């Protein structure tokens, strides 16, 4: 399985695994990104977190929109630190990547902090 390193606005590096959509998910807490491969690496279209990947990805309300941007994969990272830890990571990555489908935690700066 391919791994992807995503760097947050804080400089923290997170290691995600790439899963071509659709996939059958386990009932685990994760941080995730809806993404596609671009010429310069992964393009992130949406960043989120959930306490159950199985429940969240059964029908993700932003997947159709992400597909319009070219999304083909879910980049996921297990996170058992609790909801606050998942939200902190989510904010850190949104501030770094400014994904077009996220409307919260965005910054005016864009970084190229994701590579495969």
Biopython code that builds the backbone (N, CA, C, O; Angstrom):
import numpy as np
from Bio.PDB.StructureBuilder import StructureBuilder

atoms = [
    (1, "UNK", "N", (0.846, -1.183, 0.000)),
    (1, "UNK", "CA", (0.000, 0.000, 0.000)),
    (1, "UNK", "C", (0.887, 1.240, 0.000)),
    (1, "UNK", "O", (1.882, 1.313, 0.722)),
    (2, "UNK", "N", (0.513, 2.194, -0.809)),
    (2, "UNK", "CA", (1.282, 3.434, -0.917)),
    (2, "UNK", "C", (1.049, 4.317, 0.301)),
    (2, "UNK", "O", (-0.073, 4.434, 0.795)),
    (3, "UNK", "N", (2.125, 4.936, 0.777)),
    (3, "UNK", "CA", (1.995, 5.900, 1.865)),
    (3, "UNK", "C", (2.285, 7.302, 1.328)),
    (3, "UNK", "O", (3.036, 7.487, 0.371)),
    (4, "UNK", "N", (1.666, 8.268, 1.976)),
    (4, "UNK", "CA", (1.760, 9.669, 1.571)),
    (4, "UNK", "C", (2.075, 10.479, 2.823)),
    (4, "UNK", "O", (1.449, 10.289, 3.866)),
    (5, "UNK", "N", (3.046, 11.382, 2.717)),
    (5, "UNK", "CA", (3.380, 12.262, 3.830)),
    (5, "UNK", "C", (2.715, 13.613, 3.597)),
    (5, "UNK", "O", (2.920, 14.244, 2.560)),
    (6, "UNK", "N", (1.924, 14.048, 4.559)),
    (6, "UNK", "CA", (1.259, 15.350, 4.488)),
    (6, "UNK", "C", (1.816, 16.219, 5.604)),
    (6, "UNK", "O", (1.907, 15.781, 6.751)),
    (7, "UNK", "N", (2.185, 17.442, 5.272)),
    (7, "UNK", "CA", (2.743, 18.367, 6.249)),
    (7, "UNK", "C", (1.702, 19.418, 6.608)),
    (7, "UNK", "O", (1.125, 20.060, 5.730)),
    (8, "UNK", "N", (1.467, 19.588, 7.900)),
    (8, "UNK", "CA", (0.513, 20.579, 8.368)),
    (8, "UNK", "C", (1.139, 21.964, 8.438)),
    (8, "UNK", "O", (2.348, 22.114, 8.260)),
    (9, "UNK", "N", (0.322, 22.968, 8.695)),
    (9, "UNK", "CA", (0.796, 24.344, 8.828)),
    (9, "UNK", "C", (1.788, 24.476, 9.976)),
    (9, "UNK", "O", (2.652, 25.352, 9.953)),
    (10, "UNK", "N", (1.669, 23.613, 10.976)),
    (10, "UNK", "CA", (2.563, 23.631, 12.133)),
    (10, "UNK", "C", (3.937, 23.052, 11.811)),
    (10, "UNK", "O", (4.872, 23.195, 12.600)),
    (11, "UNK", "N", (4.066, 22.393, 10.647)),
    (11, "UNK", "CA", (5.297, 21.703, 10.294)),
    (11, "UNK", "C", (5.262, 20.222, 10.649)),
    (11, "UNK", "O", (6.168, 19.471, 10.288)),
    (12, "UNK", "N", (4.219, 19.804, 11.354)),
    (12, "UNK", "CA", (4.073, 18.399, 11.707)),
    (12, "UNK", "C", (3.832, 17.574, 10.451)),
    (12, "UNK", "O", (3.052, 17.961, 9.581)),
    (13, "UNK", "N", (4.512, 16.429, 10.365)),
    (13, "UNK", "CA", (4.344, 15.524, 9.234)),
    (13, "UNK", "C", (3.467, 14.346, 9.668)),
    (13, "UNK", "O", (3.671, 13.760, 10.732)),
    (14, "UNK", "N", (2.494, 14.016, 8.827)),
    (14, "UNK", "CA", (1.553, 12.925, 9.091)),
    (14, "UNK", "C", (1.680, 11.919, 7.951)),
    (14, "UNK", "O", (1.779, 12.300, 6.785)),
    (15, "UNK", "N", (1.677, 10.638, 8.294)),
    (15, "UNK", "CA", (1.770, 9.595, 7.275)),
    (15, "UNK", "C", (0.398, 8.978, 7.049)),
    (15, "UNK", "O", (-0.222, 8.446, 7.970)),
    (16, "UNK", "N", (-0.062, 9.061, 5.804)),
    (16, "UNK", "CA", (-1.365, 8.549, 5.399)),
    (16, "UNK", "C", (-1.181, 7.379, 4.444)),
    (16, "UNK", "O", (-0.152, 7.281, 3.776)),
    (17, "UNK", "N", (-2.157, 6.500, 4.375)),
    (17, "UNK", "CA", (-2.152, 5.432, 3.374)),
    (17, "UNK", "C", (-3.181, 5.778, 2.304)),
    (17, "UNK", "O", (-4.254, 6.303, 2.601)),
    (18, "UNK", "N", (-2.833, 5.473, 1.051)),
    (18, "UNK", "CA", (-3.687, 5.805, -0.093)),
    (18, "UNK", "C", (-4.572, 4.615, -0.436)),
    (18, "UNK", "O", (-4.088, 3.494, -0.596)),
    (19, "UNK", "N", (-5.878, 4.868, -0.548)),
    (19, "UNK", "CA", (-6.872, 3.836, -0.873)),
    (19, "UNK", "C", (-7.688, 4.312, -2.070)),
    (19, "UNK", "O", (-8.314, 5.370, -2.022)),
    (20, "UNK", "N", (-7.677, 3.525, -3.139)),
    (20, "UNK", "CA", (-8.499, 3.901, -4.281)),
    (20, "UNK", "C", (-9.954, 3.682, -3.911)),
    (20, "UNK", "O", (-10.321, 2.631, -3.386)),
    (21, "UNK", "N", (-10.776, 4.680, -4.188)),
    (21, "UNK", "CA", (-12.200, 4.630, -3.843)),
    (21, "UNK", "C", (-12.948, 3.811, -4.892)),
    (21, "UNK", "O", (-12.619, 3.946, -6.070)),
    (22, "UNK", "N", (-13.912, 2.987, -4.562)),
    (22, "UNK", "CA", (-14.406, 2.694, -3.211)),
    (22, "UNK", "C", (-13.600, 1.587, -2.546)),
    (22, "UNK", "O", (-12.906, 0.815, -3.206)),
    (23, "UNK", "N", (-13.706, 1.532, -1.248)),
    (23, "UNK", "CA", (-13.023, 0.517, -0.453)),
    (23, "UNK", "C", (-13.934, 0.174, 0.726)),
    (23, "UNK", "O", (-14.744, 1.006, 1.137)),
    (24, "UNK", "N", (-13.817, -1.011, 1.263)),
    (24, "UNK", "CA", (-14.586, -1.388, 2.454)),
    (24, "UNK", "C", (-13.740, -1.001, 3.664)),
    (24, "UNK", "O", (-12.609, -1.461, 3.821)),
    (25, "UNK", "N", (-14.305, -0.155, 4.509)),
    (25, "UNK", "CA", (-13.571, 0.387, 5.651)),
    (25, "UNK", "C", (-13.922, -0.333, 6.939)),
    (25, "UNK", "O", (-15.043, -0.812, 7.111)),
    (26, "UNK", "N", (-12.955, -0.405, 7.841)),
    (26, "UNK", "CA", (-13.179, -0.932, 9.186)),
    (26, "UNK", "C", (-13.769, 0.181, 10.049)),
    (26, "UNK", "O", (-13.737, 1.354, 9.679)),
    (27, "UNK", "N", (-14.292, -0.198, 11.174)),
    (27, "UNK", "CA", (-14.894, 0.745, 12.122)),
    (27, "UNK", "C", (-13.789, 1.325, 13.008)),
    (27, "UNK", "O", (-13.679, 0.978, 14.184)),
    (28, "UNK", "N", (-12.963, 2.219, 12.424)),
    (28, "UNK", "CA", (-11.847, 2.827, 13.141)),
    (28, "UNK", "C", (-11.886, 4.340, 12.980)),
    (28, "UNK", "O", (-12.395, 4.859, 11.986)),
    (29, "UNK", "N", (-11.344, 5.036, 13.967)),
    (29, "UNK", "CA", (-11.262, 6.502, 13.927)),
    (29, "UNK", "C", (-10.119, 6.903, 13.000)),
    (29, "UNK", "O", (-9.020, 6.357, 13.089)),
    (30, "UNK", "N", (-10.382, 7.862, 12.107)),
    (30, "UNK", "CA", (-9.364, 8.291, 11.143)),
    (30, "UNK", "C", (-9.431, 9.786, 10.864)),
    (30, "UNK", "O", (-10.464, 10.432, 11.045)),
    (31, "UNK", "N", (-8.305, 10.308, 10.421)),
    (31, "UNK", "CA", (-8.249, 11.570, 9.697)),
    (31, "UNK", "C", (-8.138, 11.159, 8.245)),
    (31, "UNK", "O", (-7.552, 10.120, 7.942)),
    (32, "UNK", "N", (-8.692, 11.958, 7.335)),
    (32, "UNK", "CA", (-8.690, 11.540, 5.933)),
    (32, "UNK", "C", (-8.684, 12.739, 4.995)),
    (32, "UNK", "O", (-9.014, 13.862, 5.376)),
    (33, "UNK", "N", (-8.294, 12.457, 3.749)),
    (33, "UNK", "CA", (-8.305, 13.454, 2.691)),
    (33, "UNK", "C", (-8.882, 12.805, 1.437)),
    (33, "UNK", "O", (-8.513, 11.682, 1.094)),
    (34, "UNK", "N", (-9.774, 13.495, 0.762)),
    (34, "UNK", "CA", (-10.266, 13.069, -0.546)),
    (34, "UNK", "C", (-9.322, 13.719, -1.545)),
    (34, "UNK", "O", (-9.185, 14.942, -1.571)),
    (35, "UNK", "N", (-8.661, 12.893, -2.377)),
    (35, "UNK", "CA", (-7.548, 13.403, -3.171)),
    (35, "UNK", "C", (-7.434, 12.731, -4.536)),
    (35, "UNK", "O", (-8.099, 11.736, -4.826)),
    (36, "UNK", "N", (-6.570, 13.311, -5.356)),
    (36, "UNK", "CA", (-6.242, 12.741, -6.662)),
    (36, "UNK", "C", (-4.759, 12.962, -6.920)),
    (36, "UNK", "O", (-4.132, 13.842, -6.332)),
    (37, "UNK", "N", (-4.217, 12.147, -7.808)),
    (37, "UNK", "CA", (-2.815, 12.326, -8.194)),
    (37, "UNK", "C", (-2.724, 13.466, -9.194)),
    (37, "UNK", "O", (-3.473, 13.524, -10.170)),
    (38, "UNK", "N", (-1.808, 14.353, -8.936)),
    (38, "UNK", "CA", (-1.553, 15.446, -9.864)),
    (38, "UNK", "C", (-0.152, 15.316, -10.430)),
    (38, "UNK", "O", (0.593, 14.411, -10.054)),
    (39, "UNK", "N", (0.199, 16.192, -11.309)),
    (39, "UNK", "CA", (1.526, 16.174, -11.920)),
    (39, "UNK", "C", (2.612, 16.337, -10.857)),
    (39, "UNK", "O", (3.657, 15.691, -10.935)),
    (40, "UNK", "N", (2.372, 17.192, -9.872)),
    (40, "UNK", "CA", (3.369, 17.484, -8.842)),
    (40, "UNK", "C", (3.139, 16.698, -7.549)),
    (40, "UNK", "O", (3.733, 17.028, -6.522)),
    (41, "UNK", "N", (2.297, 15.677, -7.576)),
    (41, "UNK", "CA", (2.005, 14.907, -6.369)),
    (41, "UNK", "C", (0.506, 14.836, -6.140)),
    (41, "UNK", "O", (-0.278, 14.978, -7.078)),
    (42, "UNK", "N", (0.115, 14.622, -4.915)),
    (42, "UNK", "CA", (-1.299, 14.490, -4.573)),
    (42, "UNK", "C", (-1.959, 15.857, -4.487)),
    (42, "UNK", "O", (-1.389, 16.800, -3.938)),
    (43, "UNK", "N", (-3.159, 15.954, -5.030)),
    (43, "UNK", "CA", (-3.982, 17.151, -4.900)),
    (43, "UNK", "C", (-5.093, 16.826, -3.910)),
    (43, "UNK", "O", (-5.841, 15.866, -4.095)),
    (44, "UNK", "N", (-5.194, 17.626, -2.867)),
    (44, "UNK", "CA", (-6.165, 17.394, -1.802)),
    (44, "UNK", "C", (-7.386, 18.270, -2.047)),
    (44, "UNK", "O", (-7.270, 19.484, -2.215)),
    (45, "UNK", "N", (-8.574, 17.633, -2.066)),
    (45, "UNK", "CA", (-9.811, 18.352, -2.357)),
    (45, "UNK", "C", (-10.671, 18.561, -1.116)),
    (45, "UNK", "O", (-11.466, 19.500, -1.061)),
    (46, "UNK", "N", (-10.516, 17.688, -0.115)),
    (46, "UNK", "CA", (-11.301, 17.808, 1.114)),
    (46, "UNK", "C", (-10.537, 17.092, 2.223)),
    (46, "UNK", "O", (-9.945, 16.037, 1.996)),
    (47, "UNK", "N", (-10.553, 17.669, 3.420)),
    (47, "UNK", "CA", (-9.906, 17.067, 4.588)),
    (47, "UNK", "C", (-10.942, 16.946, 5.688)),
    (47, "UNK", "O", (-11.707, 17.878, 5.936)),
    (48, "UNK", "N", (-10.965, 15.785, 6.352)),
    (48, "UNK", "CA", (-11.924, 15.578, 7.432)),
    (48, "UNK", "C", (-11.407, 14.605, 8.472)),
    (48, "UNK", "O", (-10.270, 14.138, 8.407)),
    (49, "UNK", "N", (-12.261, 14.313, 9.424)),
    (49, "UNK", "CA", (-11.964, 13.358, 10.494)),
    (49, "UNK", "C", (-13.264, 12.706, 10.911)),
    (49, "UNK", "O", (-14.338, 13.285, 10.749)),
    (50, "UNK", "N", (-13.170, 11.506, 11.446)),
    (50, "UNK", "CA", (-14.382, 10.817, 11.907)),
    (50, "UNK", "C", (-14.010, 9.755, 12.935)),
    (50, "UNK", "O", (-12.854, 9.343, 13.032)),
    (51, "UNK", "N", (-15.008, 9.319, 13.699)),
    (51, "UNK", "CA", (-14.753, 8.269, 14.680)),
    (51, "UNK", "C", (-15.015, 6.875, 14.115)),
    (51, "UNK", "O", (-14.719, 5.882, 14.779)),
    (52, "UNK", "N", (-15.568, 6.781, 12.895)),
    (52, "UNK", "CA", (-15.794, 5.488, 12.250)),
    (52, "UNK", "C", (-15.663, 5.633, 10.732)),
    (52, "UNK", "O", (-16.551, 6.166, 10.068)),
    (53, "UNK", "N", (-14.545, 5.151, 10.201)),
    (53, "UNK", "CA", (-14.358, 5.191, 8.744)),
    (53, "UNK", "C", (-15.449, 4.388, 8.049)),
    (53, "UNK", "O", (-15.914, 4.777, 6.978)),
    (54, "UNK", "N", (-15.861, 3.279, 8.641)),
    (54, "UNK", "CA", (-16.910, 2.440, 8.049)),
    (54, "UNK", "C", (-18.198, 3.240, 7.874)),
    (54, "UNK", "O", (-18.803, 3.224, 6.801)),
    (55, "UNK", "N", (-18.613, 3.934, 8.921)),
    (55, "UNK", "CA", (-19.849, 4.716, 8.851)),
    (55, "UNK", "C", (-19.694, 5.939, 7.937)),
    (55, "UNK", "O", (-20.604, 6.262, 7.173)),
    (56, "UNK", "N", (-18.564, 6.605, 8.015)),
    (56, "UNK", "CA", (-18.358, 7.848, 7.275)),
    (56, "UNK", "C", (-18.283, 7.629, 5.772)),
    (56, "UNK", "O", (-18.824, 8.422, 5.001)),
    (57, "UNK", "N", (-17.621, 6.570, 5.355)),
    (57, "UNK", "CA", (-17.397, 6.367, 3.920)),
    (57, "UNK", "C", (-18.445, 5.496, 3.254)),
    (57, "UNK", "O", (-18.365, 5.252, 2.050)),
    (58, "UNK", "N", (-19.425, 5.022, 4.008)),
    (58, "UNK", "CA", (-20.521, 4.294, 3.376)),
    (58, "UNK", "C", (-21.187, 5.207, 2.362)),
    (58, "UNK", "O", (-21.440, 4.800, 1.228)),
    (59, "UNK", "N", (-21.470, 6.433, 2.760)),
    (59, "UNK", "CA", (-21.989, 7.468, 1.856)),
    (59, "UNK", "C", (-21.419, 8.798, 2.347)),
    (59, "UNK", "O", (-21.943, 9.386, 3.293)),
    (60, "UNK", "N", (-20.360, 9.270, 1.715)),
    (60, "UNK", "CA", (-19.757, 10.549, 2.111)),
    (60, "UNK", "C", (-20.400, 11.659, 1.286)),
    (60, "UNK", "O", (-20.369, 11.618, 0.056)),
    (61, "UNK", "N", (-20.978, 12.640, 1.955)),
    (61, "UNK", "CA", (-21.753, 13.679, 1.261)),
    (61, "UNK", "C", (-20.904, 14.587, 0.373)),
    (61, "UNK", "O", (-21.460, 15.311, -0.453)),
    (62, "UNK", "N", (-19.584, 14.575, 0.512)),
    (62, "UNK", "CA", (-18.734, 15.433, -0.311)),
    (62, "UNK", "C", (-18.031, 14.660, -1.437)),
    (62, "UNK", "O", (-17.314, 15.260, -2.238)),
    (63, "UNK", "N", (-18.231, 13.328, -1.506)),
    (63, "UNK", "CA", (-17.508, 12.533, -2.496)),
    (63, "UNK", "C", (-17.841, 12.943, -3.931)),
    (63, "UNK", "O", (-16.934, 13.075, -4.753)),
    (64, "UNK", "N", (-19.120, 13.148, -4.248)),
    (64, "UNK", "CA", (-19.482, 13.532, -5.617)),
    (64, "UNK", "C", (-18.848, 14.860, -6.010)),
    (64, "UNK", "O", (-18.403, 15.032, -7.145)),
    (65, "UNK", "N", (-18.808, 15.803, -5.062)),
    (65, "UNK", "CA", (-18.156, 17.084, -5.344)),
    (65, "UNK", "C", (-16.653, 16.890, -5.539)),
    (65, "UNK", "O", (-16.055, 17.483, -6.437)),
    (66, "UNK", "N", (-16.057, 16.066, -4.704)),
    (66, "UNK", "CA", (-14.618, 15.804, -4.809)),
    (66, "UNK", "C", (-14.292, 15.137, -6.143)),
    (66, "UNK", "O", (-13.249, 15.417, -6.734)),
    (67, "UNK", "N", (-15.170, 14.259, -6.624)),
    (67, "UNK", "CA", (-14.953, 13.612, -7.920)),
    (67, "UNK", "C", (-14.918, 14.641, -9.045)),
    (67, "UNK", "O", (-14.179, 14.469, -10.015)),
    (68, "UNK", "N", (-15.695, 15.693, -8.930)),
    (68, "UNK", "CA", (-15.682, 16.749, -9.950)),
    (68, "UNK", "C", (-14.320, 17.436, -10.016)),
    (68, "UNK", "O", (-13.938, 17.966, -11.060)),
    (69, "UNK", "N", (-13.591, 17.427, -8.906)),
    (69, "UNK", "CA", (-12.232, 17.970, -8.866)),
    (69, "UNK", "C", (-11.204, 16.916, -9.280)),
    (69, "UNK", "O", (-10.015, 17.214, -9.388)),
    (70, "UNK", "N", (-11.663, 15.684, -9.511)),
    (70, "UNK", "CA", (-10.771, 14.610, -9.934)),
    (70, "UNK", "C", (-10.443, 13.581, -8.875)),
    (70, "UNK", "O", (-9.624, 12.696, -9.122)),
    (71, "UNK", "N", (-11.057, 13.665, -7.696)),
    (71, "UNK", "CA", (-10.725, 12.740, -6.610)),
    (71, "UNK", "C", (-10.943, 11.290, -7.019)),
    (71, "UNK", "O", (-11.970, 10.937, -7.600)),
    (72, "UNK", "N", (-9.963, 10.466, -6.705)),
    (72, "UNK", "CA", (-10.014, 9.029, -6.978)),
    (72, "UNK", "C", (-9.646, 8.213, -5.752)),
    (72, "UNK", "O", (-9.892, 7.008, -5.702)),
    (73, "UNK", "N", (-9.053, 8.874, -4.758)),
    (73, "UNK", "CA", (-8.520, 8.167, -3.593)),
    (73, "UNK", "C", (-8.961, 8.820, -2.284)),
    (73, "UNK", "O", (-9.306, 10.000, -2.224)),
    (74, "UNK", "N", (-8.932, 7.993, -1.244)),
    (74, "UNK", "CA", (-9.050, 8.478, 0.126)),
    (74, "UNK", "C", (-7.693, 8.220, 0.766)),
    (74, "UNK", "O", (-7.217, 7.085, 0.801)),
    (75, "UNK", "N", (-7.079, 9.276, 1.269)),
    (75, "UNK", "CA", (-5.846, 9.145, 2.039)),
    (75, "UNK", "C", (-6.278, 9.110, 3.495)),
    (75, "UNK", "O", (-6.932, 10.040, 3.968)),
    (76, "UNK", "N", (-5.922, 8.054, 4.210)),
    (76, "UNK", "CA", (-6.428, 7.884, 5.575)),
    (76, "UNK", "C", (-5.301, 7.579, 6.553)),
    (76, "UNK", "O", (-4.288, 6.970, 6.206)),
    (77, "UNK", "N", (-5.514, 8.024, 7.787)),
    (77, "UNK", "CA", (-4.551, 7.775, 8.865)),
    (77, "UNK", "C", (-5.329, 7.491, 10.144)),
    (77, "UNK", "O", (-6.096, 8.332, 10.613)),
    (78, "UNK", "N", (-5.128, 6.311, 10.699)),
    (78, "UNK", "CA", (-5.778, 5.970, 11.953)),
    (78, "UNK", "C", (-5.370, 6.953, 13.041)),
    (78, "UNK", "O", (-4.205, 7.338, 13.133)),
    (79, "UNK", "N", (-6.340, 7.359, 13.869)),
    (79, "UNK", "CA", (-6.050, 8.317, 14.929)),
    (79, "UNK", "C", (-6.917, 7.972, 16.128)),
    (79, "UNK", "O", (-8.098, 8.316, 16.175)),
    (80, "UNK", "N", (-6.321, 7.290, 17.096)),
    (80, "UNK", "CA", (-7.046, 6.874, 18.300)),
    (80, "UNK", "C", (-6.879, 7.859, 19.450)),
    (80, "UNK", "O", (-7.170, 7.520, 20.597)),
    (81, "UNK", "N", (-6.412, 9.079, 19.160)),
    (81, "UNK", "CA", (-6.171, 10.071, 20.203)),
    (81, "UNK", "C", (-7.420, 10.779, 20.693)),
    (81, "UNK", "O", (-7.346, 11.629, 21.580)),
    (82, "UNK", "N", (-8.577, 10.434, 20.118)),
    (82, "UNK", "CA", (-9.813, 11.089, 20.508)),
    (82, "UNK", "C", (-10.193, 12.194, 19.537)),
    (82, "UNK", "O", (-9.402, 12.589, 18.680)),
    (83, "UNK", "N", (-11.415, 12.686, 19.685)),
    (83, "UNK", "CA", (-11.951, 13.674, 18.760)),
    (83, "UNK", "C", (-11.110, 14.952, 18.719)),
    (83, "UNK", "O", (-10.872, 15.493, 17.639)),
    (84, "UNK", "N", (-10.660, 15.439, 19.867)),
    (84, "UNK", "CA", (-9.879, 16.679, 19.891)),
    (84, "UNK", "C", (-8.579, 16.528, 19.108)),
    (84, "UNK", "O", (-8.186, 17.445, 18.386)),
    (85, "UNK", "N", (-7.910, 15.393, 19.237)),
    (85, "UNK", "CA", (-6.666, 15.149, 18.483)),
    (85, "UNK", "C", (-6.948, 15.086, 16.988)),
    (85, "UNK", "O", (-6.167, 15.608, 16.193)),
    (86, "UNK", "N", (-8.052, 14.454, 16.592)),
    (86, "UNK", "CA", (-8.408, 14.386, 15.172)),
    (86, "UNK", "C", (-8.731, 15.775, 14.628)),
    (86, "UNK", "O", (-8.316, 16.124, 13.523)),
    (87, "UNK", "N", (-9.464, 16.563, 15.399)),
    (87, "UNK", "CA", (-9.811, 17.917, 14.953)),
    (87, "UNK", "C", (-8.566, 18.803, 14.843)),
    (87, "UNK", "O", (-8.473, 19.625, 13.932)),
    (88, "UNK", "N", (-7.622, 18.641, 15.752)),
    (88, "UNK", "CA", (-6.381, 19.419, 15.707)),
    (88, "UNK", "C", (-5.607, 19.091, 14.427)),
    (88, "UNK", "O", (-5.125, 19.996, 13.745)),
    (89, "UNK", "N", (-5.487, 17.817, 14.103)),
    (89, "UNK", "CA", (-4.804, 17.406, 12.873)),
    (89, "UNK", "C", (-5.550, 17.913, 11.641)),
    (89, "UNK", "O", (-4.929, 18.389, 10.691)),
    (90, "UNK", "N", (-6.866, 17.814, 11.655)),
    (90, "UNK", "CA", (-7.688, 18.302, 10.550)),
    (90, "UNK", "C", (-7.426, 19.795, 10.316)),
    (90, "UNK", "O", (-7.178, 20.207, 9.182)),
    (91, "UNK", "N", (-7.478, 20.604, 11.375)),
    (91, "UNK", "CA", (-7.233, 22.050, 11.262)),
    (91, "UNK", "C", (-5.833, 22.324, 10.724)),
    (91, "UNK", "O", (-5.658, 23.164, 9.841)),
    (92, "UNK", "N", (-4.841, 21.618, 11.253)),
    (92, "UNK", "CA", (-3.457, 21.803, 10.846)),
    (92, "UNK", "C", (-3.286, 21.568, 9.343)),
    (92, "UNK", "O", (-2.602, 22.337, 8.666)),
    (93, "UNK", "N", (-3.900, 20.521, 8.829)),
    (93, "UNK", "CA", (-3.774, 20.196, 7.409)),
    (93, "UNK", "C", (-4.596, 21.131, 6.528)),
    (93, "UNK", "O", (-4.149, 21.500, 5.442)),
    (94, "UNK", "N", (-5.788, 21.519, 6.974)),
    (94, "UNK", "CA", (-6.597, 22.460, 6.187)),
    (94, "UNK", "C", (-5.857, 23.789, 6.055)),
    (94, "UNK", "O", (-5.830, 24.375, 4.972)),
    (95, "UNK", "N", (-5.258, 24.271, 7.142)),
    (95, "UNK", "CA", (-4.503, 25.522, 7.091)),
    (95, "UNK", "C", (-3.334, 25.430, 6.116)),
    (95, "UNK", "O", (-2.962, 26.425, 5.493)),
    (96, "UNK", "N", (-2.761, 24.249, 5.985)),
    (96, "UNK", "CA", (-1.621, 24.055, 5.095)),
    (96, "UNK", "C", (-2.029, 23.898, 3.637)),
    (96, "UNK", "O", (-1.366, 24.442, 2.753)),
    (97, "UNK", "N", (-3.103, 23.168, 3.368)),
    (97, "UNK", "CA", (-3.454, 22.784, 1.999)),
    (97, "UNK", "C", (-4.605, 23.573, 1.375)),
    (97, "UNK", "O", (-4.754, 23.571, 0.153)),
    (98, "UNK", "N", (-5.411, 24.241, 2.179)),
    (98, "UNK", "CA", (-6.566, 24.997, 1.667)),
    (98, "UNK", "C", (-7.391, 24.217, 0.646)),
    (98, "UNK", "O", (-7.598, 24.700, -0.467)),
    (99, "UNK", "N", (-7.864, 23.030, 0.998)),
    (99, "UNK", "CA", (-8.641, 22.265, 0.021)),
    (99, "UNK", "C", (-9.909, 23.011, -0.385)),
    (99, "UNK", "O", (-10.556, 23.628, 0.462)),
    (100, "UNK", "N", (-10.271, 22.966, -1.655)),
    (100, "UNK", "CA", (-11.394, 23.768, -2.145)),
    (100, "UNK", "C", (-12.748, 23.420, -1.533)),
    (100, "UNK", "O", (-13.633, 24.274, -1.483)),
    (101, "UNK", "N", (-12.928, 22.181, -1.065)),
    (101, "UNK", "CA", (-14.234, 21.792, -0.522)),
    (101, "UNK", "C", (-14.375, 22.021, 0.976)),
    (101, "UNK", "O", (-15.460, 21.832, 1.527)),
    (102, "UNK", "N", (-13.305, 22.422, 1.641)),
    (102, "UNK", "CA", (-13.410, 22.771, 3.054)),
    (102, "UNK", "C", (-13.760, 24.247, 3.157)),
    (102, "UNK", "O", (-13.152, 25.085, 2.490)),
    (103, "UNK", "N", (-14.728, 24.559, 3.983)),
    (103, "UNK", "CA", (-15.132, 25.951, 4.162)),
    (103, "UNK", "C", (-14.706, 26.490, 5.524)),
    (103, "UNK", "O", (-14.907, 27.672, 5.801)),
    (104, "UNK", "N", (-14.131, 25.662, 6.368)),
    (104, "UNK", "CA", (-13.698, 26.092, 7.690)),
    (104, "UNK", "C", (-12.187, 25.887, 7.834)),
    (104, "UNK", "O", (-11.610, 25.048, 7.143)),
    (105, "UNK", "N", (-11.562, 26.626, 8.700)),
    (105, "UNK", "CA", (-10.131, 26.543, 9.034)),
    (105, "UNK", "C", (-9.203, 26.899, 7.881)),
    (105, "UNK", "O", (-8.006, 26.621, 7.954)),
    (106, "UNK", "N", (-9.722, 27.504, 6.823)),
    (106, "UNK", "CA", (-8.860, 27.821, 5.677)),
    (106, "UNK", "C", (-7.974, 29.035, 5.975)),
    (106, "UNK", "O", (-8.315, 29.897, 6.785)),
    (107, "UNK", "N", (-6.839, 29.071, 5.300)),
    (107, "UNK", "CA", (-5.959, 30.233, 5.387)),
    (107, "UNK", "C", (-5.825, 30.815, 3.988)),
    (107, "UNK", "O", (-6.313, 30.231, 3.020)),
    (108, "UNK", "N", (-5.175, 31.943, 3.879)),
    (108, "UNK", "CA", (-4.964, 32.552, 2.572)),
    (108, "UNK", "C", (-3.702, 32.027, 1.906)),
    (108, "UNK", "O", (-3.427, 32.350, 0.750)),
    (109, "UNK", "N", (-2.935, 31.220, 2.630)),
    (109, "UNK", "CA", (-1.688, 30.692, 2.088)),
    (109, "UNK", "C", (-1.904, 29.264, 1.626)),
    (109, "UNK", "O", (-2.708, 28.535, 2.208)),
    (110, "UNK", "N", (-1.202, 28.865, 0.597)),
    (110, "UNK", "CA", (-1.287, 27.498, 0.094)),
    (110, "UNK", "C", (0.102, 26.894, 0.135)),
    (110, "UNK", "O", (1.083, 27.539, -0.235)),
    (111, "UNK", "N", (0.180, 25.652, 0.587)),
    (111, "UNK", "CA", (1.448, 24.955, 0.683)),
    (111, "UNK", "C", (1.406, 23.712, -0.191)),
    (111, "UNK", "O", (0.330, 23.225, -0.538)),
    (112, "UNK", "N", (2.559, 23.209, -0.539)),
    (112, "UNK", "CA", (2.633, 21.951, -1.293)),
    (112, "UNK", "C", (3.158, 20.856, -0.365)),
    (112, "UNK", "O", (4.130, 20.175, -0.691)),
    (113, "UNK", "N", (2.526, 20.690, 0.769)),
    (113, "UNK", "CA", (3.040, 19.787, 1.790)),
    (113, "UNK", "C", (2.610, 18.340, 1.684)),
    (113, "UNK", "O", (2.713, 17.625, 2.681)),
    (114, "UNK", "N", (2.139, 17.858, 0.553)),
    (114, "UNK", "CA", (1.762, 16.455, 0.429)),
    (114, "UNK", "C", (2.570, 15.837, -0.690)),
    (114, "UNK", "O", (2.635, 16.367, -1.799)),
    (115, "UNK", "N", (3.185, 14.708, -0.382)),
    (115, "UNK", "CA", (3.949, 14.000, -1.417)),
    (115, "UNK", "C", (3.792, 12.511, -1.218)),
    (115, "UNK", "O", (3.494, 12.053, -0.115)),
    (116, "UNK", "N", (3.986, 11.769, -2.259)),
    (116, "UNK", "CA", (3.849, 10.310, -2.197)),
    (116, "UNK", "C", (5.168, 9.630, -2.252)),
    (116, "UNK", "O", (5.232, 8.402, -2.211)),
]
sb = StructureBuilder()
sb.init_structure("model")
sb.init_model(0)
sb.init_chain("A")
sb.init_seg("    ")
for serial, (resi, resn, name, xyz) in enumerate(atoms, 1):
    if name == "N":
        sb.init_residue(resn, " ", resi, " ")
    sb.init_atom(name, np.array(xyz, "f"), 0.0, 1.0, " ", f" {name:<3s}", serial, name[0])
structure = sb.get_structure()
